[in-house]
Amino acid sequence: MLQVAKDSLDVGIFVSDIKKSLDFYQGILGLEKTEELKTGFGTLHRLKFGASDIKLMDPKSIPPLGAIGLEKQLGIRYLTFVIRELTALCTELKAKGVEFTIPETQIRPGTRIAMVKDPDGNILEFVERG
């Protein structure tokens, strides 16, 4: 069985344009870049969200694009960021031209979400509880 060594999960995302992805994750979302590392796959850019790492991989070669979309393929389909101040974030993201797949919505009493696309079409969910 798994023995927890860190109270979070890290996520690796292969990207098609590292500049656009860093502009989005660092510049728009405000994640802090903590490392840049050459690997066998390409260059890894590590960004922090709380105790979690978002690892953007600038691959040595870009694989062919396939179907992208929340409901169009199996596997991990979205990342969830549990945050405060969802309304303020959504206002900022709209002003910066970020594409929403689900606008700010109450999904049950005390829980609101919004979903957006990153530059490669990956879905990011923002959740505010309480």
Phi and psi in radians as a Rosetta constraint file:
Dihedral C 1 N 2 CA 2 C 2 CIRCULARHARMONIC -1.208 0.35
Dihedral N 2 CA 2 C 2 N 3 CIRCULARHARMONIC 2.390 0.35
Dihedral C 2 N 3 CA 3 C 3 CIRCULARHARMONIC -1.975 0.35
Dihedral N 3 CA 3 C 3 N 4 CIRCULARHARMONIC 1.971 0.35
Dihedral C 3 N 4 CA 4 C 4 CIRCULARHARMONIC -1.117 0.35
Dihedral N 4 CA 4 C 4 N 5 CIRCULARHARMONIC 2.225 0.35
Dihedral C 4 N 5 CA 5 C 5 CIRCULARHARMONIC -2.004 0.35
Dihedral N 5 CA 5 C 5 N 6 CIRCULARHARMONIC -0.177 0.35
Dihedral C 5 N 6 CA 6 C 6 CIRCULARHARMONIC -2.625 0.35
Dihedral N 6 CA 6 C 6 N 7 CIRCULARHARMONIC 2.417 0.35
Dihedral C 6 N 7 CA 7 C 7 CIRCULARHARMONIC -1.511 0.35
Dihedral N 7 CA 7 C 7 N 8 CIRCULARHARMONIC 0.652 0.35
Dihedral C 7 N 8 CA 8 C 8 CIRCULARHARMONIC -2.792 0.35
Dihedral N 8 CA 8 C 8 N 9 CIRCULARHARMONIC 3.002 0.35
Dihedral C 8 N 9 CA 9 C 9 CIRCULARHARMONIC -1.920 0.35
Dihedral N 9 CA 9 C 9 N 10 CIRCULARHARMONIC 2.604 0.35
Dihedral C 9 N 10 CA 10 C 10 CIRCULARHARMONIC -1.847 0.35
Dihedral N 10 CA 10 C 10 N 11 CIRCULARHARMONIC 2.607 0.35
Dihedral C 10 N 11 CA 11 C 11 CIRCULARHARMONIC -2.246 0.35
Dihedral N 11 CA 11 C 11 N 12 CIRCULARHARMONIC 2.320 0.35
Dihedral C 11 N 12 CA 12 C 12 CIRCULARHARMONIC -1.824 0.35
Dihedral N 12 CA 12 C 12 N 13 CIRCULARHARMONIC 2.300 0.35
Dihedral C 12 N 13 CA 13 C 13 CIRCULARHARMONIC -2.236 0.35
Dihedral N 13 CA 13 C 13 N 14 CIRCULARHARMONIC 2.053 0.35
Dihedral C 13 N 14 CA 14 C 14 CIRCULARHARMONIC -1.390 0.35
Dihedral N 14 CA 14 C 14 N 15 CIRCULARHARMONIC 2.255 0.35
Dihedral C 14 N 15 CA 15 C 15 CIRCULARHARMONIC -2.064 0.35
Dihedral N 15 CA 15 C 15 N 16 CIRCULARHARMONIC 2.731 0.35
Dihedral C 15 N 16 CA 16 C 16 CIRCULARHARMONIC -1.557 0.35
Dihedral N 16 CA 16 C 16 N 17 CIRCULARHARMONIC -0.451 0.35
Dihedral C 16 N 17 CA 17 C 17 CIRCULARHARMONIC -2.499 0.35
Dihedral N 17 CA 17 C 17 N 18 CIRCULARHARMONIC 1.756 0.35
Dihedral C 17 N 18 CA 18 C 18 CIRCULARHARMONIC -1.089 0.35
Dihedral N 18 CA 18 C 18 N 19 CIRCULARHARMONIC -0.594 0.35
Dihedral C 18 N 19 CA 19 C 19 CIRCULARHARMONIC -1.108 0.35
Dihedral N 19 CA 19 C 19 N 20 CIRCULARHARMONIC -0.838 0.35
Dihedral C 19 N 20 CA 20 C 20 CIRCULARHARMONIC -1.079 0.35
Dihedral N 20 CA 20 C 20 N 21 CIRCULARHARMONIC -0.707 0.35
Dihedral C 20 N 21 CA 21 C 21 CIRCULARHARMONIC -1.197 0.35
Dihedral N 21 CA 21 C 21 N 22 CIRCULARHARMONIC -0.740 0.35
Dihedral C 21 N 22 CA 22 C 22 CIRCULARHARMONIC -1.148 0.35
Dihedral N 22 CA 22 C 22 N 23 CIRCULARHARMONIC -0.681 0.35
Dihedral C 22 N 23 CA 23 C 23 CIRCULARHARMONIC -1.022 0.35
Dihedral N 23 CA 23 C 23 N 24 CIRCULARHARMONIC -0.699 0.35
Dihedral C 23 N 24 CA 24 C 24 CIRCULARHARMONIC -1.265 0.35
Dihedral N 24 CA 24 C 24 N 25 CIRCULARHARMONIC -1.006 0.35
Dihedral C 24 N 25 CA 25 C 25 CIRCULARHARMONIC -1.229 0.35
Dihedral N 25 CA 25 C 25 N 26 CIRCULARHARMONIC -0.678 0.35
Dihedral C 25 N 26 CA 26 C 26 CIRCULARHARMONIC -1.505 0.35
Dihedral N 26 CA 26 C 26 N 27 CIRCULARHARMONIC -0.966 0.35
Dihedral C 26 N 27 CA 27 C 27 CIRCULARHARMONIC -1.232 0.35
Dihedral N 27 CA 27 C 27 N 28 CIRCULARHARMONIC -0.773 0.35
Dihedral C 27 N 28 CA 28 C 28 CIRCULARHARMONIC -1.559 0.35
Dihedral N 28 CA 28 C 28 N 29 CIRCULARHARMONIC -0.867 0.35
Dihedral C 28 N 29 CA 29 C 29 CIRCULARHARMONIC -1.435 0.35
Dihedral N 29 CA 29 C 29 N 30 CIRCULARHARMONIC -0.382 0.35
Dihedral C 29 N 30 CA 30 C 30 CIRCULARHARMONIC 1.454 0.35
Dihedral N 30 CA 30 C 30 N 31 CIRCULARHARMONIC 0.356 0.35
Dihedral C 30 N 31 CA 31 C 31 CIRCULARHARMONIC -1.262 0.35
Dihedral N 31 CA 31 C 31 N 32 CIRCULARHARMONIC 2.533 0.35
Dihedral C 31 N 32 CA 32 C 32 CIRCULARHARMONIC -1.567 0.35
Dihedral N 32 CA 32 C 32 N 33 CIRCULARHARMONIC 2.203 0.35
Dihedral C 32 N 33 CA 33 C 33 CIRCULARHARMONIC -1.386 0.35
Dihedral N 33 CA 33 C 33 N 34 CIRCULARHARMONIC 2.210 0.35
Dihedral C 33 N 34 CA 34 C 34 CIRCULARHARMONIC -1.997 0.35
Dihedral N 34 CA 34 C 34 N 35 CIRCULARHARMONIC -0.237 0.35
Dihedral C 34 N 35 CA 35 C 35 CIRCULARHARMONIC -2.826 0.35
Dihedral N 35 CA 35 C 35 N 36 CIRCULARHARMONIC 2.605 0.35
Dihedral C 35 N 36 CA 36 C 36 CIRCULARHARMONIC -2.328 0.35
Dihedral N 36 CA 36 C 36 N 37 CIRCULARHARMONIC 2.193 0.35
Dihedral C 36 N 37 CA 37 C 37 CIRCULARHARMONIC -2.478 0.35
Dihedral N 37 CA 37 C 37 N 38 CIRCULARHARMONIC 2.257 0.35
Dihedral C 37 N 38 CA 38 C 38 CIRCULARHARMONIC -1.304 0.35
Dihedral N 38 CA 38 C 38 N 39 CIRCULARHARMONIC 2.330 0.35
Dihedral C 38 N 39 CA 39 C 39 CIRCULARHARMONIC -2.281 0.35
Dihedral N 39 CA 39 C 39 N 40 CIRCULARHARMONIC 3.113 0.35
Dihedral C 39 N 40 CA 40 C 40 CIRCULARHARMONIC -1.173 0.35
Dihedral N 40 CA 40 C 40 N 41 CIRCULARHARMONIC -0.378 0.35
Dihedral C 40 N 41 CA 41 C 41 CIRCULARHARMONIC -1.583 0.35
Dihedral N 41 CA 41 C 41 N 42 CIRCULARHARMONIC -0.429 0.35
Dihedral C 41 N 42 CA 42 C 42 CIRCULARHARMONIC 2.664 0.35
Dihedral N 42 CA 42 C 42 N 43 CIRCULARHARMONIC -2.664 0.35
Dihedral C 42 N 43 CA 43 C 43 CIRCULARHARMONIC -1.813 0.35
Dihedral N 43 CA 43 C 43 N 44 CIRCULARHARMONIC 2.175 0.35
Dihedral C 43 N 44 CA 44 C 44 CIRCULARHARMONIC -1.639 0.35
Dihedral N 44 CA 44 C 44 N 45 CIRCULARHARMONIC 2.303 0.35
Dihedral C 44 N 45 CA 45 C 45 CIRCULARHARMONIC -2.033 0.35
Dihedral N 45 CA 45 C 45 N 46 CIRCULARHARMONIC 1.966 0.35
Dihedral C 45 N 46 CA 46 C 46 CIRCULARHARMONIC -1.660 0.35
Dihedral N 46 CA 46 C 46 N 47 CIRCULARHARMONIC 2.215 0.35
Dihedral C 46 N 47 CA 47 C 47 CIRCULARHARMONIC -2.142 0.35
Dihedral N 47 CA 47 C 47 N 48 CIRCULARHARMONIC 2.595 0.35
Dihedral C 47 N 48 CA 48 C 48 CIRCULARHARMONIC -1.790 0.35
Dihedral N 48 CA 48 C 48 N 49 CIRCULARHARMONIC 2.406 0.35
Dihedral C 48 N 49 CA 49 C 49 CIRCULARHARMONIC -2.343 0.35
Dihedral N 49 CA 49 C 49 N 50 CIRCULARHARMONIC 1.738 0.35
Dihedral C 49 N 50 CA 50 C 50 CIRCULARHARMONIC 1.053 0.35
Dihedral N 50 CA 50 C 50 N 51 CIRCULARHARMONIC -2.240 0.35
Dihedral C 50 N 51 CA 51 C 51 CIRCULARHARMONIC -1.541 0.35
Dihedral N 51 CA 51 C 51 N 52 CIRCULARHARMONIC -0.067 0.35
Dihedral C 51 N 52 CA 52 C 52 CIRCULARHARMONIC -1.595 0.35
Dihedral N 52 CA 52 C 52 N 53 CIRCULARHARMONIC 2.677 0.35
Dihedral C 52 N 53 CA 53 C 53 CIRCULARHARMONIC -1.994 0.35
Dihedral N 53 CA 53 C 53 N 54 CIRCULARHARMONIC 2.296 0.35
Dihedral C 53 N 54 CA 54 C 54 CIRCULARHARMONIC -1.777 0.35
Dihedral N 54 CA 54 C 54 N 55 CIRCULARHARMONIC 2.024 0.35
Dihedral C 54 N 55 CA 55 C 55 CIRCULARHARMONIC -1.856 0.35
Dihedral N 55 CA 55 C 55 N 56 CIRCULARHARMONIC 1.805 0.35
Dihedral C 55 N 56 CA 56 C 56 CIRCULARHARMONIC -1.511 0.35
Dihedral N 56 CA 56 C 56 N 57 CIRCULARHARMONIC 2.141 0.35
Dihedral C 56 N 57 CA 57 C 57 CIRCULARHARMONIC -1.814 0.35
Dihedral N 57 CA 57 C 57 N 58 CIRCULARHARMONIC 2.096 0.35
Dihedral C 57 N 58 CA 58 C 58 CIRCULARHARMONIC -1.584 0.35
Dihedral N 58 CA 58 C 58 N 59 CIRCULARHARMONIC 1.693 0.35
Dihedral C 58 N 59 CA 59 C 59 CIRCULARHARMONIC -1.223 0.35
Dihedral N 59 CA 59 C 59 N 60 CIRCULARHARMONIC 2.723 0.35
Dihedral C 59 N 60 CA 60 C 60 CIRCULARHARMONIC -1.072 0.35
Dihedral N 60 CA 60 C 60 N 61 CIRCULARHARMONIC -0.605 0.35
Dihedral C 60 N 61 CA 61 C 61 CIRCULARHARMONIC -2.467 0.35
Dihedral N 61 CA 61 C 61 N 62 CIRCULARHARMONIC 2.552 0.35
Dihedral C 61 N 62 CA 62 C 62 CIRCULARHARMONIC -1.486 0.35
Dihedral N 62 CA 62 C 62 N 63 CIRCULARHARMONIC 2.143 0.35
Dihedral C 62 N 63 CA 63 C 63 CIRCULARHARMONIC -1.253 0.35
Dihedral N 63 CA 63 C 63 N 64 CIRCULARHARMONIC 2.776 0.35
Dihedral C 63 N 64 CA 64 C 64 CIRCULARHARMONIC -1.107 0.35
Dihedral N 64 CA 64 C 64 N 65 CIRCULARHARMONIC 2.485 0.35
Dihedral C 64 N 65 CA 65 C 65 CIRCULARHARMONIC -1.362 0.35
Dihedral N 65 CA 65 C 65 N 66 CIRCULARHARMONIC 2.407 0.35
Dihedral C 65 N 66 CA 66 C 66 CIRCULARHARMONIC -2.019 0.35
Dihedral N 66 CA 66 C 66 N 67 CIRCULARHARMONIC -2.841 0.35
Dihedral C 66 N 67 CA 67 C 67 CIRCULARHARMONIC -1.135 0.35
Dihedral N 67 CA 67 C 67 N 68 CIRCULARHARMONIC 2.326 0.35
Dihedral C 67 N 68 CA 68 C 68 CIRCULARHARMONIC -2.205 0.35
Dihedral N 68 CA 68 C 68 N 69 CIRCULARHARMONIC 2.299 0.35
Dihedral C 68 N 69 CA 69 C 69 CIRCULARHARMONIC 2.831 0.35
Dihedral N 69 CA 69 C 69 N 70 CIRCULARHARMONIC 2.641 0.35
Dihedral C 69 N 70 CA 70 C 70 CIRCULARHARMONIC -0.938 0.35
Dihedral N 70 CA 70 C 70 N 71 CIRCULARHARMONIC -0.764 0.35
Dihedral C 70 N 71 CA 71 C 71 CIRCULARHARMONIC -1.825 0.35
Dihedral N 71 CA 71 C 71 N 72 CIRCULARHARMONIC 0.120 0.35
Dihedral C 71 N 72 CA 72 C 72 CIRCULARHARMONIC -1.763 0.35
Dihedral N 72 CA 72 C 72 N 73 CIRCULARHARMONIC -0.064 0.35
Dihedral C 72 N 73 CA 73 C 73 CIRCULARHARMONIC -2.707 0.35
Dihedral N 73 CA 73 C 73 N 74 CIRCULARHARMONIC 2.753 0.35
Dihedral C 73 N 74 CA 74 C 74 CIRCULARHARMONIC -1.453 0.35
Dihedral N 74 CA 74 C 74 N 75 CIRCULARHARMONIC 2.890 0.35
Dihedral C 74 N 75 CA 75 C 75 CIRCULARHARMONIC 1.792 0.35
Dihedral N 75 CA 75 C 75 N 76 CIRCULARHARMONIC -2.912 0.35
Dihedral C 75 N 76 CA 76 C 76 CIRCULARHARMONIC -1.172 0.35
Dihedral N 76 CA 76 C 76 N 77 CIRCULARHARMONIC 2.174 0.35
Dihedral C 76 N 77 CA 77 C 77 CIRCULARHARMONIC -2.002 0.35
Dihedral N 77 CA 77 C 77 N 78 CIRCULARHARMONIC -0.341 0.35
Dihedral C 77 N 78 CA 78 C 78 CIRCULARHARMONIC -2.752 0.35
Dihedral N 78 CA 78 C 78 N 79 CIRCULARHARMONIC 2.737 0.35
Dihedral C 78 N 79 CA 79 C 79 CIRCULARHARMONIC -1.866 0.35
Dihedral N 79 CA 79 C 79 N 80 CIRCULARHARMONIC 2.465 0.35
Dihedral C 79 N 80 CA 80 C 80 CIRCULARHARMONIC -1.940 0.35
Dihedral N 80 CA 80 C 80 N 81 CIRCULARHARMONIC 2.238 0.35
Dihedral C 80 N 81 CA 81 C 81 CIRCULARHARMONIC -1.936 0.35
Dihedral N 81 CA 81 C 81 N 82 CIRCULARHARMONIC 1.999 0.35
Dihedral C 81 N 82 CA 82 C 82 CIRCULARHARMONIC -1.497 0.35
Dihedral N 82 CA 82 C 82 N 83 CIRCULARHARMONIC 2.099 0.35
Dihedral C 82 N 83 CA 83 C 83 CIRCULARHARMONIC -2.330 0.35
Dihedral N 83 CA 83 C 83 N 84 CIRCULARHARMONIC 3.077 0.35
Dihedral C 83 N 84 CA 84 C 84 CIRCULARHARMONIC -1.935 0.35
Dihedral N 84 CA 84 C 84 N 85 CIRCULARHARMONIC 2.788 0.35
Dihedral C 84 N 85 CA 85 C 85 CIRCULARHARMONIC 1.083 0.35
Dihedral N 85 CA 85 C 85 N 86 CIRCULARHARMONIC 0.898 0.35
Dihedral C 85 N 86 CA 86 C 86 CIRCULARHARMONIC -1.063 0.35
Dihedral N 86 CA 86 C 86 N 87 CIRCULARHARMONIC -0.750 0.35
Dihedral C 86 N 87 CA 87 C 87 CIRCULARHARMONIC -1.048 0.35
Dihedral N 87 CA 87 C 87 N 88 CIRCULARHARMONIC -0.786 0.35
Dihedral C 87 N 88 CA 88 C 88 CIRCULARHARMONIC -1.096 0.35
Dihedral N 88 CA 88 C 88 N 89 CIRCULARHARMONIC -0.744 0.35
Dihedral C 88 N 89 CA 89 C 89 CIRCULARHARMONIC -1.064 0.35
Dihedral N 89 CA 89 C 89 N 90 CIRCULARHARMONIC -0.822 0.35
Dihedral C 89 N 90 CA 90 C 90 CIRCULARHARMONIC -1.061 0.35
Dihedral N 90 CA 90 C 90 N 91 CIRCULARHARMONIC -0.695 0.35
Dihedral C 90 N 91 CA 91 C 91 CIRCULARHARMONIC -1.067 0.35
Dihedral N 91 CA 91 C 91 N 92 CIRCULARHARMONIC -0.791 0.35
Dihedral C 91 N 92 CA 92 C 92 CIRCULARHARMONIC -1.119 0.35
Dihedral N 92 CA 92 C 92 N 93 CIRCULARHARMONIC -0.769 0.35
Dihedral C 92 N 93 CA 93 C 93 CIRCULARHARMONIC -1.116 0.35
Dihedral N 93 CA 93 C 93 N 94 CIRCULARHARMONIC -0.737 0.35
Dihedral C 93 N 94 CA 94 C 94 CIRCULARHARMONIC -1.052 0.35
Dihedral N 94 CA 94 C 94 N 95 CIRCULARHARMONIC -0.765 0.35
Dihedral C 94 N 95 CA 95 C 95 CIRCULARHARMONIC -1.097 0.35
Dihedral N 95 CA 95 C 95 N 96 CIRCULARHARMONIC -0.466 0.35
Dihedral C 95 N 96 CA 96 C 96 CIRCULARHARMONIC -1.640 0.35
Dihedral N 96 CA 96 C 96 N 97 CIRCULARHARMONIC 0.099 0.35
Dihedral C 96 N 97 CA 97 C 97 CIRCULARHARMONIC 1.381 0.35
Dihedral N 97 CA 97 C 97 N 98 CIRCULARHARMONIC 0.340 0.35
Dihedral C 97 N 98 CA 98 C 98 CIRCULARHARMONIC -1.267 0.35
Dihedral N 98 CA 98 C 98 N 99 CIRCULARHARMONIC 2.377 0.35
Dihedral C 98 N 99 CA 99 C 99 CIRCULARHARMONIC -1.431 0.35
Dihedral N 99 CA 99 C 99 N 100 CIRCULARHARMONIC 2.172 0.35
Dihedral C 99 N 100 CA 100 C 100 CIRCULARHARMONIC -1.627 0.35
Dihedral N 100 CA 100 C 100 N 101 CIRCULARHARMONIC 2.364 0.35
Dihedral C 100 N 101 CA 101 C 101 CIRCULARHARMONIC -1.663 0.35
Dihedral N 101 CA 101 C 101 N 102 CIRCULARHARMONIC -0.496 0.35
Dihedral C 101 N 102 CA 102 C 102 CIRCULARHARMONIC -2.416 0.35
Dihedral N 102 CA 102 C 102 N 103 CIRCULARHARMONIC 2.070 0.35
Dihedral C 102 N 103 CA 103 C 103 CIRCULARHARMONIC -1.219 0.35
Dihedral N 103 CA 103 C 103 N 104 CIRCULARHARMONIC 3.002 0.35
Dihedral C 103 N 104 CA 104 C 104 CIRCULARHARMONIC -0.912 0.35
Dihedral N 104 CA 104 C 104 N 105 CIRCULARHARMONIC 2.134 0.35
Dihedral C 104 N 105 CA 105 C 105 CIRCULARHARMONIC -2.485 0.35
Dihedral N 105 CA 105 C 105 N 106 CIRCULARHARMONIC 2.410 0.35
Dihedral C 105 N 106 CA 106 C 106 CIRCULARHARMONIC -1.473 0.35
Dihedral N 106 CA 106 C 106 N 107 CIRCULARHARMONIC 2.120 0.35
Dihedral C 106 N 107 CA 107 C 107 CIRCULARHARMONIC -1.718 0.35
Dihedral N 107 CA 107 C 107 N 108 CIRCULARHARMONIC -0.332 0.35
Dihedral C 107 N 108 CA 108 C 108 CIRCULARHARMONIC -2.893 0.35
Dihedral N 108 CA 108 C 108 N 109 CIRCULARHARMONIC 2.867 0.35
Dihedral C 108 N 109 CA 109 C 109 CIRCULARHARMONIC -0.949 0.35
Dihedral N 109 CA 109 C 109 N 110 CIRCULARHARMONIC 2.199 0.35
Dihedral C 109 N 110 CA 110 C 110 CIRCULARHARMONIC 1.485 0.35
Dihedral N 110 CA 110 C 110 N 111 CIRCULARHARMONIC -0.005 0.35
Dihedral C 110 N 111 CA 111 C 111 CIRCULARHARMONIC -2.297 0.35
Dihedral N 111 CA 111 C 111 N 112 CIRCULARHARMONIC 2.138 0.35
Dihedral C 111 N 112 CA 112 C 112 CIRCULARHARMONIC -2.154 0.35
Dihedral N 112 CA 112 C 112 N 113 CIRCULARHARMONIC 2.566 0.35
Dihedral C 112 N 113 CA 113 C 113 CIRCULARHARMONIC -2.331 0.35
Dihedral N 113 CA 113 C 113 N 114 CIRCULARHARMONIC 2.858 0.35
Dihedral C 113 N 114 CA 114 C 114 CIRCULARHARMONIC -2.608 0.35
Dihedral N 114 CA 114 C 114 N 115 CIRCULARHARMONIC 2.592 0.35
Dihedral C 114 N 115 CA 115 C 115 CIRCULARHARMONIC -2.226 0.35
Dihedral N 115 CA 115 C 115 N 116 CIRCULARHARMONIC 2.443 0.35
Dihedral C 115 N 116 CA 116 C 116 CIRCULARHARMONIC -2.315 0.35
Dihedral N 116 CA 116 C 116 N 117 CIRCULARHARMONIC 2.955 0.35
Dihedral C 116 N 117 CA 117 C 117 CIRCULARHARMONIC -1.866 0.35
Dihedral N 117 CA 117 C 117 N 118 CIRCULARHARMONIC 2.451 0.35
Dihedral C 117 N 118 CA 118 C 118 CIRCULARHARMONIC -1.473 0.35
Dihedral N 118 CA 118 C 118 N 119 CIRCULARHARMONIC -3.137 0.35
Dihedral C 118 N 119 CA 119 C 119 CIRCULARHARMONIC -1.028 0.35
Dihedral N 119 CA 119 C 119 N 120 CIRCULARHARMONIC -0.407 0.35
Dihedral C 119 N 120 CA 120 C 120 CIRCULARHARMONIC -1.695 0.35
Dihedral N 120 CA 120 C 120 N 121 CIRCULARHARMONIC 0.064 0.35
Dihedral C 120 N 121 CA 121 C 121 CIRCULARHARMONIC 1.595 0.35
Dihedral N 121 CA 121 C 121 N 122 CIRCULARHARMONIC 0.049 0.35
Dihedral C 121 N 122 CA 122 C 122 CIRCULARHARMONIC -1.170 0.35
Dihedral N 122 CA 122 C 122 N 123 CIRCULARHARMONIC 2.496 0.35
Dihedral C 122 N 123 CA 123 C 123 CIRCULARHARMONIC -1.614 0.35
Dihedral N 123 CA 123 C 123 N 124 CIRCULARHARMONIC 2.291 0.35
Dihedral C 123 N 124 CA 124 C 124 CIRCULARHARMONIC -2.057 0.35
Dihedral N 124 CA 124 C 124 N 125 CIRCULARHARMONIC 2.275 0.35
Dihedral C 124 N 125 CA 125 C 125 CIRCULARHARMONIC -1.869 0.35
Dihedral N 125 CA 125 C 125 N 126 CIRCULARHARMONIC 2.363 0.35
Dihedral C 125 N 126 CA 126 C 126 CIRCULARHARMONIC -1.981 0.35
Dihedral N 126 CA 126 C 126 N 127 CIRCULARHARMONIC 2.251 0.35
Dihedral C 126 N 127 CA 127 C 127 CIRCULARHARMONIC -2.157 0.35
Dihedral N 127 CA 127 C 127 N 128 CIRCULARHARMONIC 2.329 0.35
Dihedral C 127 N 128 CA 128 C 128 CIRCULARHARMONIC -2.117 0.35
Dihedral N 128 CA 128 C 128 N 129 CIRCULARHARMONIC 2.212 0.35
Dihedral C 128 N 129 CA 129 C 129 CIRCULARHARMONIC -2.032 0.35
Dihedral N 129 CA 129 C 129 N 130 CIRCULARHARMONIC 2.537 0.35
